[in-house]
Amino acid sequence: MCISVAHMTDEPIHWAVMETSLGAMLVAATRLGVTCLAFGEGEAELRARFPKAELAPVGEGYRSLFAQVAEAVERPGSGDDIPLDIRGTDFQKRVWEELRRIPAGETRSYGDLATTLGKPSASRAVGGANGANRIAVLIPCHRVIAADGSLGGYAYGLSIKSELLRRERNASLT
């Protein structure tokens, strides 16, 4: 698990929209690693997420990283070695680290995660942190389900969430 913790800096965020089997995917990265992965978003949404950042189109130095990200989306559960530039509160970072510990193809409820974090009554806070995740798939918020076992919600739609989980489960069977 490669996680770099960065503070907001003046360094540029390099970005591109790439086509995947799940649709258009926005990828953005700094020199520390991927800082945003989102489906169905573009430059306007990236500017809204990082209003003070300088945005730059993807350059040669980032093409290999972006190709790794695309591969991780096509084969969810891979990509654990992709460096991440995570920006959030300490609590959010703890939740996101825990999400990365959920094995590919498995799921946990918000309550399960809260208990694992030693805060069993904090399932709503865990849900809030999960929803604030800017790096879909690589921080696998799609592995979190409702307490009743249903898929719950997903920022990019339940069809993408269920497809990511299906791919992970199939990969774990081989």
N, C-alpha and C positions, 0 to 999 in steps of 0.2 A: 504494500500500500504506500504510494508516494504522495504525500500531502505536504505542500509548502503553505505556510500560513503567511499571507502578505497583508500589509497595511495598504490603504489607498495611497497610490503613488502617482506621480506625473508620467510614468512610463506608458507607452501606447499599448492599447489592446488591439491585437491583430485578429481579424475576423473574416469569415466567409459563410455563405449559404451553400450547402451541399445537398445534392439529391441522394436519398436513401430509399430503400424498399418501404420505409415507413413514412415517406414524404420528405419535404424540404426540412433541412436541419441547419440551424444556426450554430456555429462553433466559434468561440472566441478564446484567445489565450494571450498571456503575457509571457515574459521570459521565464517565469516560474512554473507555468503550466496552464492547463485549461481552466478558464474562469467562468465559462458559460457554455451550456449545451442545451438547446431548446428546439422544439419542433414547431414549424409553422410561424416562425418569427424571423424578423430581418433587422436591418439597421435601425429603424425607428424604435423598436423594442429594446435593442441593445443600448441605444442612447438613453432610453428611459431607465434602464437598470444601472447604468454607469454614467450619470449625467455630467460628471466632471472629468471623465477620462478622454484622452485623445484616442480616436479610433483610426485604425489603419487597415487597409485591405491586406489579406494574407499575402505574405512574401515567401520567397524561397526558403528562408530559415524556418518556416512553420509548416510547409507542405507535408513533410514526413509525419509530424505530430498530428496534423489534421487527417491524414490517411489512416493513422492508427485509431483515431477517434471513430472514423467511419466504419472501420473493421469491428470495433467494439460494439457499435450499434447493430451491425449486421449479425454479430455473434455475441449477444449479451452474455455477460459472465466472464468475458475476456477483458483485457485492458486494465488489469489491476496495477500494471507498471506504468501507466500513463500519469505523468506528473500533473498535479492539480494546484491551482492558485485559489484557495478557498477564502472567502470573505464573509464573515458573519460574527455573531456574538459567540462567547465561549460556550454557552449552552447549545446553540445551533451546531457548532463544530463538534461537540460531543455527540449529539444526535446523528450528525452526518457520518462521523467515524463509526458509530454503531451500525448504521445502515450498511456500510461497506463490509461489516463483519457477517452480515446475513449471507449464507451460502447461496450461490446462483440457483434459481429454481425453487427456493424456499421463500416463505412469507412469514411476517410477524404482524401482530396488531399493534396499534398505538400503545395500548396498555402493556403489552409484552415489552416493548422498547422502554417505556417509562420504568417498569420494574427492573429491567436490566441496568438502567442508568441509576438505580437506587432511589428513584422518585416515583413510587407506584401511583401516586395521585396526580401525576403530571401528564396524563395522556393527552389533554388538550394542548399543553405547551409543546409536547412532542409533535403533535399534528401541525402546530404552527411552524415549528422548525422544519418539518418535512415539506410543508408548502412553500417555505422560503428558499428551498434548495434551488440554486441556479445552474447546477450541473447534472441534468437528468442523465440517466443510465449509468454514468461513471460513479455517481453517488446514487445508488439504486432506490430512489424513493418509490419506484413502482413495486417494490417488494413489500410495501406496507398495505395491509388490508384492514377492513372494519372488524370490530369485535365479533360480529355475527358470522364472519367468514366470507362475506361478500367482498367484491373488489373495492368497494368504497369509491373514492373519486381519484382523478388524476388530471393534472393541469393540461395535459395534451390529449385527453380523451381516453375513455375506457378501451377502445379498440387497440390503441397503441400499447396501453398497459397490459392487456391480456395477451397481445402478441409477444411482447418482451418476455413475459412469464412463460408462455408456451415455448418459445425458443430456448430459454434457459433450461426448462424441464427436459426438453428433447435432447439438448446437449449433455445434460447430466446422465442421461440413459445410455449414451454411447461410450 
